Amino acid sequence: MDWITRERPKIDRIACPWLIKRFIDPEANILFVPTDEIHEIATRTGAVPFDIPNVEYTHCDDQCTFDYFIKKHNIKDPALIRIAAIVRGADTDRHDISAQSAGLEAIFSGLAYNVQDDYQLLDLGMIIYDGLYSWSKHLYQLRHSRENPIENIFLQIYHRYLDEKQQEKSPVWTVALRQMIQDQIDTNTALSLSQLSEGLDISPSYLSREFSKYFDNLNFGEYIRKKRIDKSIELMADPSLSLTEIAYLTGFSDQSHYTRIFNKFMGCNPSTYRKKTRKK
């Protein structure tokens, strides 16, 4: 079977072909092509696309395409489950997921920098993932040197400090995205996650995966609905506006829809909330 993905692979798009050829389809043919040609070639050849938006084999929530392959093909090998965590941490810059993630990212970033031929890069990647699999299956519990308890305590404190500092930082794109969403709410327009990602020049799958980390632990749809509810509460201060008008002005399809979402976020219906605030 042919499998097709974006050119210039690095971590997940090397790990997935390795998994396919070693555990799913030994005779698989892997195709690396420009993004805008994937769907046309896949349709013409019957190749199965992976690690691109809007296909079956791709990122889901906070997991990578490698994770989906394991789930889809019901793979239970503990060594591969360990590798999945390493790949996920490397591919999403979440090095806290696995101690080996940072090293894996460094290796493939360097290889991708040095090797311009995608298929040569895959050949090297196959060897590296073979080695990683052997380590994960037979050697993962071994330590290179004797552990120092005091040193381990300091390392744990240091890593905890790094994790906290990382959480304090928000990527630059979050500032622009907040403004884009606020403009959307203020003008009562509807932009999809894909449209916003184009404006930010980042991957839709990455934006979907990372969104909740920086936006109140809500996914994109939930956050937009919350912002609309916040806007509707501001509009309630104007006694000349009916709840039906407020629902329309904040982008809800009708008052029934507005009431249902309002109740979900505020714990009461808009009419009750408005009466309470007027009394205050």
KOLLUMTI-352033 format. One record per atom (N, C-alpha, C, O): atom name; y, z, x. Coordinates in steps of 0.2 Angstrom, whole numbers. Each point is the difference from the previous one (the first is absolute). Layout:
N
   bator       v       w       u
      CA       Y       Z       X
...
//
This chain:
280
   bator       v       w       u
       N      -6       0       4
      CA       6       0      -4
       C       6       0       4
       O       0       3       6
       N       5      -6      -8
      CA       7       0       4
       C       4       5      -3
       O       0       2      -6
       N       4       2      10
      CA       4       5      -1
       C       7      -2       3
       O       0      -2       6
       N       6       3     -10
      CA       6      -2       3
       C       5       5      -1
       O       1       4      -5
       N       4      -4      10
      CA       5       5       0
       C       6      -3       4
       O       0      -5       3
       N       5      10      -2
      CA       6      -2       3
       C      -1      -1       8
       O      -4       3       3
       N       8      -8       0
      CA      -1       0       7
       C       3       6       4
       O       3       4      -3
       N      -4      -4       9
      CA       3       5       5
       C      -3       7      -3
       O       4       5      -1
       N     -11      -4       1
      CA      -3       6      -2
       C       2       6       6
       O       1      -2       6
       N      -2       8      -8
      CA       1       5       5
       C      -5       6      -2
       O      -4       1       5
       N       4       3     -10
      CA      -4       6      -1
       C      -5      -2      -6
       O      -6      -1       1
       N       9       2      -7
      CA      -4      -1      -6
       C      -4      -7       0
       O      -5      -1      -2
       N       9      -4       4
      CA      -2      -7      -1
       C      -5      -2       6
       O      -3      -5       0
       N       2      10       5
      CA      -6      -1       5
       C      -5       5      -2
       O      -6      -2       0
       N       7       8      -3
      CA      -5       4      -2
       C      -4      -3      -6
       O      -6       1       0
       N       9      -4      -5
      CA      -3      -3      -5
       C      -5      -6       2
       O      -6       1      -3
       N       8      -5       7
      CA      -5      -5       2
       C      -6       3       4
       O      -6      -3      -1
       N       7       8       5
      CA      -5       3       3
       C      -5       3      -5
       O      -6      -1       1
       N       9       5      -6
      CA      -4       3      -5
       C      -4      -6      -4
       O      -6       1      -1
       N       9      -6      -1
      CA      -3      -6      -3
       C      -6      -2       4
       O      -6      -1      -3
       N       7      -1       9
      CA      -5      -3       4
       C      -6       4       2
       O      -5      -2       2
       N       7       9      -1
      CA      -5       4       2
       C      -4       4      -5
       O      -6       1       1
       N       9      -1      -7
      CA      -4       4      -6
       C       0      -4      -6
       O      -4       3      -5
       N       8      -8       4
      CA       0      -3      -7
       C      -3      -7       0
       O      -4      -2      -4
       N       7      -2       9
      CA      -2      -8       0
       C       0      -2       7
       O       5      -2       3
       N     -11       3       1
      CA       0      -2       7
       C       2      -7       1
       O       2      -1       6
       N      -3      -4     -10
      CA       2      -7       1
       C       7      -1      -2
       O       2      -6       0
       N       2      11      -2
      CA       7      -1      -2
       C       4      -4       4
       O      -1       0       7
       N       5      -5      -9
      CA       5      -3       3
       C       7       2      -1
       O       2       0      -6
       N       2       3      11
      CA       6       3      -2
       C       6      -5       2
       O       0      -4       5
       N       4       3     -10
      CA       6      -5       1
       C       7       4       0
       O       1       4      -4
       N       3      -5       9
      CA       6       3       1
       C       5      -6      -1
       O       0      -5       4
       N       4       5      -9
      CA       5      -5      -2
       C       7       3      -2
       O       0       6      -1
       N       5     -10       1
      CA       7       2      -2
       C      -1       2      -7
       O      -3      -2      -4
       N       7       7       3
      CA       0       4      -7
       C       1      -5      -6
       O      -4       0      -5
       N       9      -5       6
      CA       1      -4      -6
       C      -5      -6      -1
       O       0      -4      -4
       N      -5       4       9
      CA      -6      -5      -1
       C      -6       3      -3
       O      -5      -3      -1
       N       5      10       1
      CA      -6       4      -2
       C      -3      -2      -7
       O      -6      -2       0
       N      10       2      -5
      CA      -3      -1      -6
       C      -2      -8      -1
       O      -5      -1      -4
       N       8      -3       7
      CA      -2      -7      -1
       C      -6      -2       4
       O      -5      -3      -3
       N       4       6       9
      CA      -6      -1       3
       C      -6       4      -3
       O      -6      -3       0
       N       7       9      -2
      CA      -5       4      -4
       C      -2      -4      -6
       O      -6       0      -1
       N      10      -3      -3
      CA      -2      -4      -6
       C      -4      -6       2
       O      -4      -1      -3
       N       6      -2       8
      CA      -3      -6       2
       C      -7       1       3
       O      -4      -4      -1
       N       4       9       5
      CA      -7       1       4
       C      -4       6      -3
       O      -6       0       2
       N       9       4      -7
      CA      -4       5      -2
       C      -1       6       4
       O      -3       5      -1
       N       8      -5       6
      CA       0       6       4
       C       3       6      -3
       O       4      -1      -5
       N      -7       7       6
      CA       2       6      -3
       C       6       3       4
       O      -1       2       6
       N       7      -1     -10
      CA       6       3       4
       C      -1       7       0
       O      -2       3      -4
       N       5       0      10
      CA       0       7       1
       C       7       2       3
       O       2      -3       4
       N       0      10      -5
      CA       5       3       3
       C       7      -4      -1
       O       4      -1       5
       N      -3      -2     -11
      CA       6      -3      -2
       C       1       3      -7
       O      -4       2      -3
       N      10      -2       1
      CA       2       2      -7
       C      -4      -4      -6
       O      -1      -6       1
       N       0      10      -6
      CA      -2      -3      -6
       C      -7      -4       0
       O      -1      -5      -3
       N      -4       8       7
      CA      -6      -2       1
       C      -5       6      -1
       O       3       6       1
       N      -9      -7      -2
      CA      -5       6      -1
       C       0       4       7
       O       1       6      -1
       N      -3      -9       6
      CA      -1       3       7
       C       7       1       3
       O       2      -4       4
       N       1      10      -6
      CA       7       1       3
       C       1       8       0
       O      -4       4      -2
       N      10      -2       4
      CA       2       7       0
       C       0       3      -7
       O       2      -4      -5
       N      -4      10       4
      CA       0       3      -7
       C       3       7       1
       O      -3       4       4
       N       8      -2      -7
      CA       4       6       1
       C       1       1       7
       O       3      -3       3
       N      -6       9       0
      CA       2       2       7
       C      -6      -3       4
       O      -1       2       6
       N      -4      -6      -8
      CA      -5      -2       4
       C       0      -7       2
       O       4      -4      -3
       N      -7       2       8
      CA       0      -7       3
       C      -5      -4      -3
       O      -4       2      -4
       N       4      -9       6
      CA      -5      -4      -2
       C      -7       2       3
       O      -5      -1      -4
       N       5       3      10
      CA      -6       3       3
       C      -4       5      -5
       O      -6      -1      -1
       N      10       5      -2
      CA      -2       5      -5
       C      -3      -3      -6
       O      -5       2      -2
       N       8      -7       0
      CA      -2      -4      -6
       C      -7      -3       1
       O      -4       0      -4
       N       4      -4      10
      CA      -7      -3       1
       C      -6       5       0
       O      -5      -1      -3
       N       7       7       6
      CA      -6       5       0
       C      -1       3      -7
       O      -6       0      -2
       N      11       0      -3
      CA      -1       2      -6
       C      -3      -5      -4
       O      -5       1      -4
       N       7      -7       4
      CA      -3      -6      -4
       C      -7      -1       2
       O      -4      -2      -5
       N       2       2      11
      CA      -7      -1       2
       C      -4       6       1
       O      -6       0       2
       N       9       6      -5
      CA      -4       6      -1
       C      -3       2       7
       O      -6       2       0
       N       9      -2       5
      CA      -2       1       7
       C       1       8       1
       O       5       3      -1
       N     -11       0       3
      CA       0       7       0
       C      -1       3       7
       O       0       6       2
       N       0     -10       3
      CA      -1       1       7
       C       6       5       3
       O       6      -2       0
       N      -8       8       1
      CA       6       5       2
       C       4      -2       6
       O       6       2       1
       N      -9      -6       4
      CA       4      -2       5
       C       5      -5      -2
       O       6       0       3
       N      -7      -4      -8
      CA       5      -5      -2
       C       5       4      -4
       O       6      -2       0
       N      -8       7      -4
      CA       5       4      -3
       C       5       3       5
       O       6       1      -2
       N      -8       2       8
      CA       4       2       5
       C       5      -5       2
       O       6       1       1
       N      -9      -7       0
      CA       4      -6       3
       C       5      -2      -5
       O       6      -1       2
       N      -7       2      -9
      CA       4      -2      -5
       C       7       5       1
       O       5      -3      -1
       N      -6       9       2
      CA       5       5       1
       C       4      -2       6
       O       7       0      -1
       N     -10      -2       6
      CA       4      -2       6
       C       4      -6      -1
       O       6      -1       2
       N      -9      -4      -5
      CA       3      -7      -2
       C       6       2      -4
       O       6      -3       1
       N      -7       7      -6
      CA       5       1      -5
       C       6       3       3
       O       6      -1      -1
       N      -7       6       5
      CA       5       4       4
       C       4      -5       5
       O       6       1       0
       N      -9      -5       3
      CA       3      -5       5
       C       4      -5      -4
       O       5      -2       2
       N      -8      -1      -8
      CA       3      -5      -3
       C       6       2      -4
       O       5      -4      -2
       N      -4      10       0
      CA       5       3      -4
       C       5       4       3
       O       4       4      -3
       N      -5      -3      10
      CA       4       4       4
       C      -1       8      -2
       O       5       3       0
       N     -10      -2      -3
      CA      -2       7      -2
       C      -5       3       6
       O      -6       1      -2
       N       9       0       7
      CA      -5       3       6
       C      -2       7      -1
       O      -5       2       4
       N       7       1      -9
      CA      -2       7      -2
       C      -7      -1      -3
       O      -4       5      -1
       N       2     -11      -2
      CA      -6       0      -4
       C      -6       0       5
       O      -5       3      -1
       N       6      -5       7
      CA      -6       0       5
       C       3       0       7
       O       5      -3       2
       N      -8       7       2
      CA       2       1       7
       C       0      -7       4
       O       3      -1       5
       N      -8      -3      -7
      CA      -1      -6       4
       C       5      -6      -3
       O       0      -5       3
       N       4       6      -8
      CA       3      -5      -3
       C       6      -3       5
       O       1      -6       0
       N       2      11       3
      CA       6      -3       4
       C      -3      -4       6
       O       3      -5       2
       N      -9       7       1
      CA      -3      -4       5
       C      -2      -7      -2
       O       1      -5       3
       N      -4       5      -9
      CA      -2      -7      -3
       C       6      -4      -1
       O       0      -6       2
       N       6       8      -5
      CA       6      -4      -1
       C       2      -2       7
       O       2      -6       1
       N      -1      10       4
      CA       2      -1       6
       C      -4      -6       4
       O       3      -5       2
       N      -9       5      -3
      CA      -5      -5       3
       C       1      -6      -3
       O       1      -5       3
       N      -1       4     -10
      CA       1      -6      -3
       C       7      -3       0
       O       1      -6       0
       N       4      10       0
      CA       7      -2       1
       C       1      -3       7
       O       3      -6       1
       N      -6       9       4
      CA       0      -3       7
       C      -4      -7       0
       O       2      -5       3
       N      -8       5      -6
      CA      -4      -6       0
       C       4      -6      -4
       O       0      -6       3
       N       3       8      -8
      CA       3      -5      -4
       C       6      -3       3
       O       2      -6       0
       N       1      10       5
      CA       6      -2       4
       C      -2      -5       5
       O       3      -4       2
       N      -9       6       1
      CA      -3      -4       6
       C      -4      -6      -2
       O       1      -6       3
       N      -4       6      -9
      CA      -4      -6      -2
       C       3      -3      -6
       O       0       3      -5
       N       1     -10       6
      CA       3      -3      -5
       C      -5      -4      -5
       O       2      -2      -5
       N      -8       1       7
      CA      -5      -3      -3
       C      -4       5      -5
       O      -3       4       3
       N       4      -5     -10
      CA      -3       5      -4
       C      -7       0       0
       O      -3       6       0
       N      -1     -11       2
      CA      -7       0       0
       C      -2       4       7
       O      -6       3       0
       N       9      -4       5
      CA      -1       3       6
       C       1       8      -1
       O      -4       4       2
       N       9      -3      -6
      CA       2       7      -1
       C      -6       3      -4
       O      -1       6       1
       N      -1      -9      -6
      CA      -6       2      -4
       C      -6       1       4
       O      -3       5      -1
       N       1      -9       6
      CA      -5       1       4
       C       0       6       4
       O      -4       4       1
       N      10      -2       2
      CA       2       6       3
       C      -1       6      -4
       O      -3       5       1
       N       6      -6      -7
      CA      -1       5      -5
       C      -7       2      -2
       O      -1       6      -2
       N      -3     -11       1
      CA      -7       1      -2
       C      -3       5       6
       O      -4       5      -2
       N       5      -6       8
      CA      -2       4       5
       C       2       7       0
       O      -3       5       0
       N      10      -4      -2
      CA       3       6       0
       C      -3       4      -6
       O      -1       6       0
       N       1      -9      -6
      CA      -3       4      -6
       C      -7       1       1
       O      -3       5      -3
       N      -1      -9       7
      CA      -7       2       1
       C       0       6       4
       O      -4       5      -1
       N       8      -4       6
      CA       0       6       4
       C       3       6      -4
       O      -3       6       0
       N       8      -7      -5
      CA       2       5      -4
       C      -6       3      -5
       O       0       5      -1
       N      -4     -10      -1
      CA      -5       1      -5
       C      -5       5       4
       O      -3       5      -3
       N       1      -7       9
      CA      -5       4       4
       C       3       7       1
       O      -4       5       0
       N      10      -5       2
      CA       3       7       0
       C       0       4      -6
       O      -2       6       0
       N       3      -9      -6
      CA       1       3      -6
       C      -7       2      -3
       O      -1       5      -3
       N      -4      -9       6
      CA      -7       2      -3
       C      -4       5       5
       O      -4       4      -3
       N       5      -5       9
      CA      -4       4       5
       C       4       5       4
       O      -3       5       2
       N      10      -6      -1
      CA       3       4       5
       C       6       4      -2
       O       4       3       4
       N      -2      -3     -11
      CA       6       2      -2
       C       1       8       1
       O       6       2       0
       N     -11       1       0
      CA       0       8       1
       C       1       2       7
       O       1       6       2
       N      -2     -11       3
      CA       0       2       7
       C       7       1       2
       O       5      -3      -3
       N      -3       7       8
      CA       6       1       3
       C       0      -2       7
       O      -4       1       3
       N      10      -4      -1
      CA       1      -2       7
       C       0       6       5
       O      -3      -1       5
       N       6       6      -7
      CA       0       6       4
       C      -1       6      -4
       O       1       0      -6
       N      -2       6       9
      CA       0       6      -3
       C       6       2      -4
       O       6      -1       3
       N      -6       3      -9
      CA       6       2      -4
       C       3       6       3
       O      -4       5       1
       N      10      -5      -1
      CA       4       6       1
       C       3       3      -6
       O       5      -3      -3
       N      -7       9       0
      CA       2       3      -6
       C       8       0       0
       O       3      -2      -5
       N       0       5      10
      CA       7       1       0
       C       4      -7       0
       O       5      -1      -4
       N      -8      -4       8
      CA       3      -7       0
       C       0      -3      -7
       O       4      -3      -3
       N     -10       4      -1
      CA      -1      -2      -6
       C       5       2      -5
       O       2      -3      -5
       N      -1      10       5
      CA       5       3      -4
       C       7      -3       1
       O       3      -2      -5
       N      -1       1      11
      CA       7      -3       1
       C       0      -7      -2
       O       5      -3      -3
       N     -11      -1       4
      CA       0      -7      -3
       C       0       0      -8
       O       4      -4      -2
       N      -7       9      -1
      CA       0       0      -7
       C       8       1      -3
       O       2      -3      -4
       N       1       8       8
      CA       7       1      -2
       C       4      -6       1
       O       5      -1      -4
       N      -6      -2      10
      CA       4      -6       2
       C      -1      -6      -5
       O       5      -3      -2
       N     -11       2       0
      CA      -1      -5      -5
       C       3       1      -7
       O       2      -4      -4
       N      -3      11       2
      CA       3       2      -6
       C       8      -1       0
       O       3      -3      -5
       N       0       4      11
      CA       7      -1       1
       C       2      -7      -1
       O       4      -2      -3
       N      -8      -3       6
      CA       1      -7       0
       C      -1      -2      -7
       O       4      -5      -3
       N      -9       7      -1
      CA      -1      -2      -7
       C       6       2      -4
       O       2      -4      -4
       N       1      10       5
      CA       5       2      -4
       C       7      -4       1
       O       3      -2      -4
       N      -2       0      11
      CA       5      -4       2
       C       0      -7      -3
       O       5      -3      -2
       N     -12       1       2
      CA      -1      -7      -3
       C       2       0      -7
       O       2      -5      -3
       N      -4      10      -1
      CA       1       0      -7
       C       8       1      -2
       O       2      -2      -5
       N       2       5      10
      CA       7       0      -1
       C       3      -6       0
       O       5      -2      -3
       N      -8      -3       7
      CA       3      -6       1
       C      -2      -5      -5
       O      -5       0      -2
       N      10      -4      -1
      CA      -1      -5      -5
       C       1      -7       4
       O       5       0       3
       N      -9      -5      -4
      CA       1      -6       2
       C       7      -3      -2
       O       2       2      -6
       N       1      -7      10
      CA       6      -2      -2
       C       0      -4      -7
       O       5       0      -3
       N     -10      -3       2
      CA      -1      -4      -6
       C       1       4      -7
       O       1      -2      -5
       N      -3       9       6
      CA       1       4      -6
       C       7       1      -3
       O       1       0      -6
       N       4       0      11
      CA       7       0      -2
       C       2      -6      -4
       O       3       1      -5
       N      -5      -7       8
      CA       2      -6      -4
       C      -4      -1      -6
       O       3      -2      -5
       N      -9       5       4
      CA      -4      -1      -6
       C       3       5      -5
       O       0      -2      -6
       N       2       8       8
      CA       3       4      -5
       C       6      -3      -3
       O       2       1      -6
       N       2      -4      10
      CA       6      -3      -3
       C      -1      -6      -4
       O       3      -1      -6
       N      -9      -3       8
      CA      -2      -6      -5
       C      -2       3      -6
       O       1      -3      -6
       N      -5       8       6
      CA      -3       3      -7
       C       6       3      -4
       O       0      -1      -6
       N       5       4       9
      CA       6       3      -3
       C       4      -6      -3
       O       2       1      -6
       N      -1      -6       9
      CA       3      -6      -3
       C      -4      -3      -6
       O       3      -2      -5
       N      -9       2       6
      CA      -5      -2      -5
       C       1       4      -7
       O       1      -3      -5
       N       0      10       6
      CA       0       4      -5
       C       7      -1      -3
       O       1       0      -7
       N       5       0      11
      CA       6      -1      -2
       C       2      -6      -4
       O       4       0      -5
       N      -7      -5       7
      CA       1      -7      -4
       C      -6      -1      -5
       O       1      -6      -3
       N      -5      10       2
      CA      -6      -1      -5
       C      -3      -6       1
       O      -2      -4      -4
       N       0       2      11
      CA      -4      -5       1
       C      -7       2       3
       O      -1       6       1
       N      -4     -11      -1
      CA      -7       2       2
       C      -2      -4       6
       O       0      -6      -1
       N      -1       9       6
      CA      -3      -3       6
       C      -7       3       2
       O      -1       6      -1
       N      -3     -11       2
      CA      -7       3       2
       C       0       2       7
       O       4      -1       4
       N     -10       4      -2
      CA      -1       3       6
       C       0      -6       5
       O       3       1       6
       N      -6      -6      -8
      CA       0      -6       5
       C       7      -3       1
       O       1      -2       6
       N       3       2     -11
      CA       7      -3       1
       C       4       5       5
       O       4      -2       4
       N      -5       8      -5
      CA       3       5       4
       C      -2       0       7
       O       4       0       5
       N     -11      -2      -4
      CA      -2       0       7
       C       2      -6       3
       O       1       0       6
       N       1      -6     -10
      CA       3      -6       3
       C       7       2       3
       O       2      -2       5
       N       1       6      -9
      CA       7       1       2
       C       0       5       6
       O       5       0       4
       N     -10       4      -3
      CA       0       4       6
       C      -4      -3       6
       O       0       2       5
       N      -3      -8      -7
      CA      -4      -4       5
       C      -6       5       3
       O      -1       0       6
       N      -2       3     -10
      CA      -6       4       2
       C      -6      -2      -5
       O       1      -3      -6
       N      -7       4       8
      CA      -6      -2      -4
       C       0       4      -7
       O       1       6       0
       N      -3      -9      -5
      CA       0       3      -7
       C      -6       6       0
       O       1       5      -3
       N      -6      -7       7
      CA      -6       5       0
       C       2       6       4
       O      -1       6      -2
       N       5      -7       7
      CA       3       6       4
       C       5       4      -4
       O      -1       6       0
       N       5     -10      -3
      CA       5       4      -4
       C      -3       4      -6
       O       1       6      -1
       N      -6      -9      -2
      CA      -4       4      -5
       C      -4       6       2
       O       0       5      -3
       N      -2      -6       9
      CA      -4       5       3
       C       4       6       3
       O      -2       6      -1
       N       8      -8       3
      CA       4       6       3
       C       5       3      -5
       O       3       5       2
       N      -2      -9      -7
      CA       6       2      -5
       C       0       7      -2
       O       5       4       1
       N     -11      -1      -3
      CA       0       7      -2
       C       2       5       5
       O       2       6      -2
       N      -3      -7       8
      CA       1       4       6
       C       8       2       0
       O       1       6       2
       N       3     -10      -4
      CA       7       1       1
       C       4       0      -7
       O       6       1       0
       N     -10      -2      -6
      CA       3       0      -6
       C      -3       5      -5
       O      -3      -2      -5
       N       4       8       7
      CA      -2       6      -5
       C      -8       0      -2
       O      -2       2      -5
       N      -2      -5      10
      CA      -7       0      -1
       C      -2      -4      -7
       O      -5       2      -3
       N       9      -7       2
      CA      -1      -4      -6
       C      -1      -7       2
       O       3      -2       5
       N      -7      -2      -9
      CA      -1      -7       2
       C       6      -3      -3
       O       4       2      -3
       N      -4      -9       5
      CA       6      -4      -2
       C       2       0      -7
       O       6       2      -2
       N     -11      -3      -3
      CA       1       0      -7
       C       3       7      -2
       O       4       0      -4
       N      -8       5       6
      CA       2       7      -2
       C       7       2       2
       O       4       3      -4
       N      -2      -5      10
      CA       7       1       2
       C       5      -4      -3
       O       5       3      -2
       N      -6      -9       0
      CA       5      -4      -4
       C       1       3      -7
       O       5       1      -2
       N     -11       1      -1
      CA       1       4      -7
       C       3       6       1
       O       4       2      -5
       N      -5       2      10
      CA       4       6       1
       C       7      -1       1
       O       5       4      -3
       N      -3      -9       7
      CA       7      -2       0
       C       4      -2      -6
       O       5       2      -1
       N      -9      -5      -3
      CA       2      -3      -7
       C       1       6      -4
       O       5       1      -4
       N      -9       4       4
      CA       1       6      -4
       C       6       4       2
       O       4       3      -4
       N      -3      -2      11
      CA       6       3       3
       C       6      -3      -3
       O       5       3      -2
       N      -5     -10       2
      CA       6      -4      -2
       C       1       2      -8
       O       6       0      -2
       N     -12       0      -1
      CA       1       1      -8
       C       3       7      -1
       O       4       1      -5
       N      -6       4       9
      CA       3       7      -1
       C       8      -1       1
       O       3       4      -3
       N      -1      -7       8
      CA       7      -1       1
       C       4      -3      -6
       O       5       2      -2
       N      -9      -7      -1
      CA       3      -4      -5
       C       0       5      -7
       O       5      -2      -4
       N      -9       6       4
      CA       0       5      -6
       C       6       4      -1
       O       2       2      -5
       N       2      -2      11
      CA       7       4      -1
       C       5      -4      -4
       O       5       3      -2
       N      -7      -9       1
      CA       5      -4      -4
       C      -2       0      -7
       O      -5      -3      -2
       N       8       7      -3
      CA      -2       1      -7
       C       0      -7      -4
       O      -3       0      -5
       N       6      -5       8
      CA       1      -6      -4
       C      -6      -4       1
       O      -1      -5      -4
       N      -4       6       8
      CA      -6      -3       2
       C      -6       3      -4
       O      -1       6       1
       N      -2     -10      -5
      CA      -6       2      -3
       C      -6       0       5
       O       0      -3       5
       N      -5       6      -7
      CA      -6       0       5
       C      -3      -7       0
       O      -3      -2       6
       N       3      -2     -11
      CA      -2      -7       0
       C       4      -4       5
       O      -3      -4       4
       N      10       5      -4
      CA       4      -3       5
       C      -2       2       7
       O       0      -4       5
       N      -1      10      -4
      CA      -1       3       7
       C      -7      -3       2
       O       0      -2       6
       N      -5       2     -10
      CA      -6      -3       2
       C       1      -7       2
       O      -3      -2       5
       N       7      -2      -8
      CA       1      -7       2
       C       4       0       6
       O      -1      -4       5
       N       6       8      -4
      CA       4       0       6
       C      -3       2       6
       O       2      -2       6
       N      -8       5      -7
      CA      -3       3       6
       C      -7      -4       1
       O      -4       2       4
       N       3      -8      -7
      CA      -5      -4       1
       C      -7       1      -3
       O      -5      -3       2
       N       5       7      -7
      CA      -6       1      -4
       C      -1      -5      -5
       O       5      -2      -3
       N     -11       0       1
      CA      -1      -5      -5
       C       2       2      -7
       O       3      -5      -3
       N      -4      11       2
      CA       3       2      -7
       C       0       8       0
       O      -2       3       5
       N       5       0     -10
      CA       0       7       0
       C      -6       4       0
       O       0       5       3
       N      -5      -8      -6
      CA      -7       3       1
       C      -2       1       7
       O      -3       5       2
       N       3     -10       2
      CA      -1       0       7
       C       4       5       4
       O      -3       3       4
       N       9      -3      -6
      CA       5       4       4
       C      -2       7      -2
       O       0       5       5
       N      -2      -3     -11
      CA      -1       7      -2
       C      -7       2       3
       O       0       6       3
       N      -5     -10      -2
      CA      -6       1       3
       C       1       2       7
       O      -3       5       3
       N       7      -9       1
      CA       1       1       7
       C       4       6       1
       O      -1       4       5
       N       6      -3      -9
      CA       5       6       1
       C      -4       6      -1
       O       0       5       4
       N      -5      -5      -9
      CA      -4       6      -1
       C      -4       2       6
       O      -2       6       1
       N      -1     -12       2
      CA      -4       1       6
       C       3       4       5
       O      -2       4       4
       N       9      -6      -2
      CA       3       2       5
       C       4       7      -1
       O       0       4       4
       N       2      -3     -11
      CA       5       5      -1
       C      -4       6      -5
       O       3       5       0
       N      -9      -7      -2
      CA      -3       5      -4
       C       2       1      -7
       O      -2       4      -4
       N       7      -9       2
      CA       2       1      -7
       C       3      -7      -2
       O       1      -4       4
       N       0       2     -10
      CA       3      -6      -2
       C       7      -1       1
       O       3       6       1
       N       0     -12      -1
      CA       7       0       2
       C       5       3      -5
       O       5       3       2
       N      -7      -3      -9
      CA       4       3      -5
       C       1       8       1
       O       5       3       0
       N     -11       0       2
      CA       0       7       1
       C       4       2       6
       O       4       5       0
       N      -5      -9       5
      CA       3       1       7
       C       8       0      -1
       O       4       4       2
       N      -2      -9      -6
      CA       7      -2      -1
       C       3       6      -4
       O       6       2       1
       N      -9       1      -6
      CA       2       5      -4
       C       1       7       4
       O       5       3       0
       N     -10      -2       5
      CA       0       6       4
       C       6      -1       5
       O       4       5       1
       N      -2     -11       2
      CA       5       0       4
       C       7       0      -3
       O       5       3       3
       N      -5      -5      -9
      CA       6       1      -4
       C       2       7      -2
       O       6       2       0
       N     -11       2      -1
      CA       1       7      -1
       C       3       4       6
       O       4       4      -1
       N      -7      -7       7
      CA       3       4       6
       C       7      -2       1
       O       3       2       5
//
